Structure formats: structure tokens, C-alpha cells
Amino acid sequence: MTHFGDRLIEANRCCKTPLCMGIDPHPSMIPKLFGEASAPAGSDAAIRAIDDFSMACVEQAIGKVAAIKPQAAFFEQHGPAGMQILQNIGRAAIDADLLVIMDAKRGDIGSTSRAYAAGWIGHDAPFPSDALTINPWLGIDTLDPFLQRADETDSGLFILNRTSNPGAGDLQDQVVDGRPLYQHLATLLAPLVAKRDGKQGSSSLGIVAGATWPEEAQALRTTLPSAPFLIPGFGAQGAGPEQATSGLIRGKHGWEGGLVNSTRGLIFPKTAAYAGSFAAWQSAIVATIDQNKAVLNSTL
């Protein structure tokens, strides 16, 4: 397997987009076409609907977006059967050469981090992925087991740096020695990022930089020129295309250097909510993907 940063650049170029499809199967938002997703969590009816819906989303993403980003919590809440769905969609996407960013936000110390890394990082992991989101706020030393596993498997990591939620600044904007904490974190990450640059100039170590903070994203790009950015907040969370692409890099075929995630905007568009057939739902999802790709590319 090739270097994650190189695979990401190739995915950006092949699909001509930085767009990433988030897969968060909110039971109350899954169309009735797929069954009773709002049945009690973990019930047979809920599992069937969530399984069918999640796999259908993966199928629409193949060849159209650069990556998918399943959110682990929406599968965990359904117990073992939910985690089986997560495992299955990760494997199906990887088998179809679609990048999988597992959004599990793991982070702990020592042997616990090693166990998390073994479970979530790499194509051969129980929950297979190309990259994993990581919480670094227990300290930089807690990244070591994740970095080791990622290096061994040519995988990537996305470190939570400047997140998209409204309360992010409560801690991340605290000023120490004249700079906010998120910038201190970026400085600590800089040598680790540069050490992992691939042949295409993109590192396997990236950060999460919310689309809702475009000026901060531009500053982070200066500090971390080769880091891939995973960019939440586009669309339903309020950020427009100019904000979402502010930390990306203009490449030969369009935006490169990261992934702009959209979840509700891609898998729950209003045009698909009341589809009367699978074909109608599929057409609505494909049209929505194309519209979002065009909107992002309009900012080039």
C-alpha cells in the first residue's frame, strides 16, 4: 500500500474534488424507504435499516467523492450489530478504492493508545481505515502509539486542532505566551508532519481544521504547509464554500491538501427525504454530490 498522503492527493485528483461524504446514520433522518431506522436502538428493524442505508451511501460515494467519514458513535449506539455495520462499510469502501476516514476521535495513554491504534488504523484493522481522527489534548506523547501504527501501515491521522463547534474557542483559543493553544499545538506537530511527507508533497499526518474558522485555517496552513486538512462544518453547520476551501491548496486538477466533509448535506438532502423508490433516492444523492462538487470548485 502506498503512503496515505499520496493516496489522498490521488483521490483529490481522480474525483476532481476534496469532498468527503460523512456517514452518520441518524435514525430519525433515514428515509422510510430503508425501513424502521427509528425502532429501538439495536433492534433487528433498526439494524436492517441502518445497514441498508449506510451501504447505499457508500455505493453512491464510490468514484464520486475523495473519501467517506463514518462517525463511530452512530454505530456504537446500536451495540455489536452496529459495530458490524461499521466494519462492513469500511471494508466495502476500501475494496472499492475509496478512502475511509474513521471518525472515532481516539486518544489515551500508553498501552490503551496502542490498543486503540491496533483496532482502528490500517486496512487490516478490525475496523479498517485509511486514517483515524485523534484527540491530542492528553499530550503529544500520547500520539506515539498512533503514529507508530500509522507509519507501519501507510495510514494517516487527523489530529483535532481547531474544531468546527461553537465552543471550540473555550480551550483552543486560550492565549499562552501570546499565541492561542491551537497554534501551539500546530507548532508541536510541525516536525512530526514534515517527517511524514510523501512523494506528492503531502504528509500522512494531518489536522482537523473547521470550515467555520477560515482565518485560523489559513494561519494553520502557514505553520503546516504539507499537512492534510480534514475540514468539518461545510453546509449544514453554516460554512460556505469559500470558508471550507480557505485552508486547501490549489493543485493541478483543483483543490488538494485535504478533505471537506459534508454529512447531512450529502446523505440527507431534502430531495431524497421522501423518495418513493431506491432509484429516485439514488438520483437525488448523486445530484446533490455533483452540486456540492461544483460549488467547491467554483472557488478555485
C-alpha positions as CSV (number, residue, x, y, z in Angstrom):
1,M,0.0,0.0,0.0
2,T,1.2,3.5,-0.8
3,H,1.7,6.5,1.5
4,F,-1.6,7.9,2.8
5,G,-0.7,11.5,1.8
6,D,0.0,10.3,-1.8
7,R,-3.3,8.3,-1.8
8,L,-5.2,11.4,-0.7
9,I,-3.7,13.6,-3.4
10,E,-4.6,10.9,-6.0
11,A,-8.1,10.7,-4.7
12,N,-8.5,14.5,-4.9
13,R,-7.2,14.4,-8.5
14,C,-9.1,11.3,-9.6
15,C,-12.5,12.6,-8.3
16,K,-11.6,16.2,-9.0
17,T,-12.8,17.2,-5.6
18,P,-11.8,17.5,-1.9
19,L,-15.4,16.5,-1.0
20,C,-15.8,13.8,1.7
21,M,-19.1,12.1,2.5
22,G,-19.8,11.9,6.2
23,I,-21.8,8.8,7.1
24,D,-23.7,9.5,10.3
25,P,-26.9,7.4,10.1
26,H,-29.2,9.5,12.3
27,P,-32.2,7.1,12.8
28,S,-34.8,9.9,12.7
29,M,-33.4,11.2,9.3
30,I,-33.1,7.9,7.4
31,P,-35.9,7.8,4.7
32,K,-38.7,5.4,5.3
33,L,-37.7,3.7,2.1
34,F,-35.0,1.9,4.0
35,G,-37.2,0.6,6.8
36,E,-37.7,1.4,10.5
37,A,-34.5,3.1,11.5
38,S,-36.1,4.7,14.5
39,A,-37.1,1.4,16.0
40,P,-35.3,0.8,19.4
41,A,-31.5,1.0,19.2
42,G,-30.0,-2.4,18.4
43,S,-33.3,-3.9,17.3
44,D,-33.5,-6.1,14.2
45,A,-35.6,-3.5,12.4
46,A,-33.2,-0.6,13.2
47,I,-30.1,-2.6,12.3
48,R,-31.6,-3.6,8.9
49,A,-32.5,-0.1,8.0
50,I,-29.2,1.4,9.1
51,D,-27.2,-1.3,7.4
52,D,-29.1,-0.9,4.1
53,F,-28.9,2.9,4.3
54,S,-25.2,3.1,5.2
55,M,-24.2,0.7,2.5
56,A,-26.3,2.5,-0.1
57,C,-24.4,5.8,0.9
58,V,-21.1,4.1,0.3
59,E,-22.2,2.8,-3.1
60,Q,-23.1,6.3,-4.2
61,A,-19.8,7.7,-2.9
62,I,-17.6,5.4,-4.9
63,G,-15.9,7.2,-7.7
64,K,-17.6,10.5,-6.9
65,V,-16.0,11.8,-3.7
66,A,-12.5,11.5,-2.4
67,A,-13.4,9.7,0.9
68,I,-16.1,8.7,3.3
69,K,-16.0,9.5,7.0
70,P,-18.2,7.2,9.1
71,Q,-18.8,8.6,12.6
72,A,-18.3,5.7,15.0
73,A,-20.8,6.9,17.7
74,F,-23.8,6.4,15.4
75,F,-22.9,2.7,15.0
76,E,-21.7,2.2,18.6
77,Q,-25.1,3.1,20.0
78,H,-26.5,0.0,18.4
79,G,-24.1,-2.4,20.1
80,P,-22.3,-5.2,18.4
81,A,-24.6,-5.3,15.4
82,G,-24.0,-1.6,14.8
83,M,-20.2,-2.1,15.0
84,Q,-20.5,-4.9,12.5
85,I,-22.1,-2.5,10.1
86,L,-19.3,0.0,10.6
87,Q,-16.7,-2.8,9.9
88,N,-18.6,-3.9,6.8
89,I,-18.9,-0.4,5.3
90,G,-15.2,0.3,6.0
91,R,-14.2,-2.9,4.2
92,A,-16.6,-2.4,1.3
93,A,-15.2,1.1,0.7
94,I,-11.6,0.1,0.9
95,D,-12.3,-2.8,-1.5
96,A,-13.7,-0.2,-3.9
97,D,-10.6,2.0,-3.6
98,L,-12.5,4.7,-1.7
99,L,-10.6,6.3,1.2
100,V,-12.0,5.7,4.7
101,I,-11.5,8.2,7.4
102,M,-12.7,6.6,10.7
103,D,-14.1,9.4,12.9
104,A,-13.6,7.8,16.3
105,K,-11.6,10.6,18.0
106,R,-9.4,8.2,20.0
107,G,-6.8,9.4,22.4
108,D,-5.4,7.9,25.6
109,I,-2.0,6.9,27.2
110,G,0.4,4.1,26.7
111,S,-1.0,0.6,26.2
112,T,-4.5,2.0,25.8
113,S,-3.5,4.1,22.9
114,R,-1.7,1.1,21.3
115,A,-4.9,-1.0,21.7
116,Y,-6.9,1.8,20.1
117,A,-4.4,2.1,17.3
118,A,-4.5,-1.7,16.6
119,G,-8.3,-1.6,16.5
120,W,-8.8,1.4,14.2
121,I,-5.8,2.1,12.0
122,G,-4.9,0.2,8.8
123,H,-6.6,-1.9,6.2
124,D,-6.1,-5.0,8.3
125,A,-7.6,-3.5,11.5
126,P,-10.8,-4.8,12.9
127,F,-12.4,-1.5,11.9
128,P,-10.4,-0.9,8.7
129,S,-9.5,2.6,7.7
130,D,-7.1,4.7,5.7
131,A,-6.9,7.3,8.5
132,L,-8.3,7.9,12.0
133,T,-9.2,11.1,13.9
134,I,-7.2,11.6,17.1
135,N,-7.7,13.7,20.3
136,P,-4.2,15.1,21.2
137,W,-5.2,17.0,24.3
138,L,-3.7,14.5,26.8
139,G,-0.3,15.4,25.4
140,I,1.9,14.9,22.4
141,D,3.5,11.8,23.9
142,T,0.0,10.1,23.6
143,L,0.3,10.3,19.8
144,D,3.3,8.0,19.7
145,P,1.4,4.6,19.5
146,F,-0.9,6.0,16.9
147,L,2.0,7.4,14.8
148,Q,3.8,4.1,15.0
149,R,0.8,2.1,13.8
150,A,0.1,4.6,11.1
151,D,3.7,4.5,9.9
152,E,3.7,0.7,9.9
153,T,0.5,0.5,7.8
154,D,0.9,3.6,5.5
155,S,-2.1,5.1,7.1
156,G,-3.0,8.6,8.1
157,L,-4.0,10.5,11.2
158,F,-6.1,13.7,11.6
159,I,-5.3,15.5,14.9
160,L,-8.1,17.6,16.4
161,N,-6.7,21.1,16.2
162,R,-9.2,23.9,15.5
163,T,-12.6,22.2,15.6
164,S,-15.8,23.5,14.0
165,N,-18.1,23.6,17.1
166,P,-19.2,26.9,18.5
167,G,-17.5,26.2,21.9
168,A,-14.1,25.3,20.4
169,G,-12.6,28.5,21.5
170,D,-13.3,27.8,25.2
171,L,-9.9,26.0,25.3
172,Q,-8.4,26.2,21.8
173,D,-8.4,30.0,21.8
174,Q,-6.8,30.4,25.2
175,V,-3.7,32.6,24.8
176,V,-0.4,31.3,26.2
177,D,2.8,33.3,25.6
178,G,1.0,35.5,23.1
179,R,-0.5,32.7,20.9
180,P,-3.7,30.6,21.1
181,L,-3.4,27.0,22.2
182,Y,-4.4,25.6,18.8
183,Q,-1.3,27.4,17.3
184,H,0.9,26.0,20.0
185,L,-0.4,22.5,19.1
186,A,0.3,23.1,15.4
187,T,3.9,24.2,16.2
188,L,4.4,21.0,18.2
189,L,3.0,18.9,15.3
190,A,5.0,20.7,12.6
191,P,8.2,18.5,12.8
192,L,6.1,15.3,13.0
193,V,4.1,16.4,9.9
194,A,7.2,17.3,7.9
195,K,8.9,13.9,8.8
196,R,6.0,12.1,7.1
197,D,5.8,13.9,3.8
198,G,5.1,11.7,0.8
199,K,6.3,11.8,-2.8
200,Q,3.4,14.2,-3.8
201,G,4.4,16.6,-1.0
202,S,1.5,15.8,1.3
203,S,2.1,14.3,4.8
204,S,0.4,11.3,6.3
205,L,-0.2,13.4,9.4
206,G,-3.0,15.9,9.2
207,I,-5.2,18.0,11.3
208,V,-8.9,18.8,11.8
209,A,-9.5,22.4,10.9
210,G,-13.1,23.5,10.9
211,A,-14.5,25.4,8.0
212,T,-16.2,27.8,10.4
213,W,-12.8,29.4,11.2
214,P,-11.3,30.3,7.8
215,E,-8.7,32.8,9.1
216,E,-7.4,30.3,11.6
217,A,-7.2,27.7,8.8
218,Q,-5.1,30.0,6.7
219,A,-2.7,30.6,9.6
220,L,-2.5,26.8,10.3
221,R,-1.7,26.2,6.6
222,T,1.3,28.5,7.0
223,T,2.5,26.6,10.1
224,L,1.7,23.2,8.5
225,P,2.3,23.5,4.7
226,S,2.2,19.8,3.9
227,A,-0.5,18.6,6.4
228,P,-3.8,17.3,5.0
229,F,-6.7,19.2,6.5
230,L,-9.9,17.4,7.4
231,I,-12.5,20.2,7.3
232,P,-15.9,19.8,9.0
233,G,-18.5,22.5,9.2
234,F,-19.3,22.9,5.5
235,G,-23.0,23.2,4.6
236,A,-25.4,22.2,7.5
237,Q,-23.0,23.7,10.1
238,G,-23.0,27.0,8.4
239,A,-19.8,27.4,6.5
240,G,-19.9,28.3,2.8
241,P,-17.5,27.1,0.1
242,E,-15.1,30.0,0.4
243,Q,-14.6,29.3,4.1
244,A,-14.4,25.5,3.6
245,T,-11.6,25.8,1.0
246,S,-9.6,28.5,2.8
247,G,-7.0,26.1,4.1
248,L,-6.7,24.0,1.0
249,I,-4.1,24.1,-1.8
250,R,-4.7,24.8,-5.4
251,G,-3.4,21.8,-7.4
252,K,-3.2,20.7,-11.0
253,H,-6.8,19.5,-11.1
254,G,-8.5,21.5,-8.4
255,W,-8.4,21.7,-4.7
256,E,-5.9,19.5,-2.9
257,G,-4.4,19.1,0.5
258,G,-7.3,17.8,2.4
259,L,-11.0,16.8,2.6
260,V,-14.1,19.0,3.0
261,N,-16.6,16.9,4.9
262,S,-20.3,17.2,4.4
263,T,-22.7,14.8,6.1
264,R,-26.3,16.0,6.3
265,G,-25.8,18.0,3.1
266,L,-24.9,14.8,1.1
267,I,-26.8,11.9,2.7
268,F,-29.9,13.7,3.9
269,P,-30.8,16.2,1.2
270,K,-34.5,17.3,1.2
271,T,-34.8,15.9,-2.4
272,A,-34.1,12.4,-1.0
273,A,-36.2,12.5,2.2
274,Y,-39.4,11.3,0.7
275,A,-38.2,9.4,-2.3
276,G,-40.7,6.8,-3.4
277,S,-38.1,4.4,-4.8
278,F,-34.5,3.5,-4.5
279,A,-33.8,4.8,-8.0
280,A,-35.3,8.2,-7.0
281,W,-33.3,8.3,-3.8
282,Q,-30.1,7.4,-5.7
283,S,-30.7,10.1,-8.3
284,A,-31.2,12.7,-5.5
285,I,-28.0,11.7,-3.8
286,V,-25.9,11.7,-7.0
287,A,-27.3,15.1,-8.0
288,T,-26.5,16.5,-4.5
289,I,-22.9,15.2,-4.7
290,D,-22.5,16.8,-8.1
291,Q,-23.9,20.1,-6.9
292,N,-21.6,20.2,-3.9
293,K,-18.6,19.4,-6.0
294,A,-19.4,22.2,-8.4
295,V,-19.9,24.7,-5.5
296,L,-16.5,23.9,-4.0
297,N,-14.8,24.0,-7.4
298,S,-16.4,27.4,-8.1
299,T,-14.0,28.9,-5.6
300,L,-10.9,27.9,-7.5
